[in-house]
Amino acid sequence: MSDYLSLDEIPHPEGRLDEILMQIEERPREKAIELLVGSLTDPYPPIRHRAGEELGLRLDSEVIQLLCAILQGDIGTLEAAARALGIAREAIPDPDDPHVRQVVCLALQFSDAPASIEALSMAASDEAADVRYQALVALHELAIEPDRLRDAVYPRLDDADPEVATVAAQMAAEAGWAEATDRIVEGWESLERGGDLSFALALAELVGEYGAELDEDRLERLVDELTEALEDERTVAAASRGLVMLGAERAREPLSDLLDRWFIHPLLRLEAAGALIELGDPRGRDHLEDAIEHRRRDVRGYALRIVGRLQLDEHFERLTDTALSDDYHADTALLALGEWGGEAVEPLLKEATRRHPDDELRTLAERILEHLRSPKQFDADAFWTGLE
């Protein structure tokens, strides 16, 4: 008789989730894995997703084999892997269930094993759009070989599902595949997507950062779309970045209007100010100067982040003094130095590791130094999230 722990008798989903999280900490590893594998079929999406994430933190060769078999629909290998792990038959998920395959992709984004990459690459062409989407996200997280990534992403640029096509376009832009421009233009102009801003931003990145070419009419329409997006607070930040990448000087007036607009969040005004600075408009620097002394803490802190991101020499001393002090924004200033990067900031971060008055910030400075010495680009937002 199986001793598999079924939680079906707990009807409330939050109660089941709490029980799962408690049990995986208290039970032996093999039983924790069995419970998580069985939870991949839970009807409550947050439970399935949490089970996938927790499995991703417990991967070994046997667990990877089981998860890959689910994505590949290999029943024989799935059952053999389950037996090797001591997983009860009733806990084995159905590989025909797209919800299961989706969260398996979520789990495998923590594994760069060749078998995982192969299975995820296959899942990028899955019949279910949610699976294709999650497989692409997982492959992006794994930073796989460019040719392998290209093989997975290119077919999805004209995917029937707009969200899948959108994430494929974003990945192509981030990778700098200028040759994908025409395919992304098709997605941008398609009626089904209605000129989705994500496609516009992907095109802006390819044109502005990687030298892709658009005809004059399309380029004008692209600038128009991003300029119109400045009217919506939800898209101000993204549209500002896109306009900067395009070097769209005619967007300076609409961006400047944001600085004086009532009922707009002050951090969005700062985004507009940063864009103006990059477009060579002095109104941006004037606004930033005021923001550094603003009465609101969040505004002062975000202003420091912009100083670091744009490497504004006139505020470098202020940034370093704040980073090495016990000021409320010392942590933000350290992250801003990380965004500044380069040889100029390394001695300052080293100094912070030795003599900062706050133990936690000495540790933060050490972590930032480690990241700056790695080949990956420093991402303050992702870095901060990782520390939490």
Sequence and secondary structure as in RCSB ss.txt:
>XXXX:A:sequence
MSDYLSLDEIPHPEGRLDEILMQIEERPREKAIELLVGSLTDPYPPIRHRAGEELGLRLDSEVIQLLCAILQGDI
GTLEAAARALGIAREAIPDPDDPHVRQVVCLALQFSDAPASIEALSMAASDEAADVRYQALVALHELAIEPDRLR
DAVYPRLDDADPEVATVAAQMAAEAGWAEATDRIVEGWESLERGGDLSFALALAELVGEYGAELDEDRLERLVDE
LTEALEDERTVAAASRGLVMLGAERAREPLSDLLDRWFIHPLLRLEAAGALIELGDPRGRDHLEDAIEHRRRDVR
GYALRIVGRLQLDEHFERLTDTALSDDYHADTALLALGEWGGEAVEPLLKEATRRHPDDELRTLAERILEHLRSP
KQFDADAFWTGLE
>XXXX:A:secstr
       TT  SHHHHHHHHHHHHHHS HHHHHHHHHHGGG SSHHHHHHHHHHHHTT  HHHHHHHHHHHHT H
HHHHHHHHHHT  GGG   TT HHHHHHHHHHHTT   HHHHHHHHHHTT SSHHHHHHHHHHHHHHT  HHHHH
HHHGGGTT SSHHHHHHHHHHHHHHT GGGHHHHHHHHH TTTTS HHHHHHHHHHHHHH     HHHHHHHHHH
HHHGGGSGGGHHHHHHHHHHHT GGGHHHHHHHHH TTS HHHHHHHHHHHHHTT HHHHHHHHHHHT SSHHHH
HHHHHHHHHHT GGGHHHHHHHHTS  TTHHHHHHHHHHH STTTHHHHHHHHHH S HHHHHHHHHHHHHHTSS
S   HHHHHHHH 
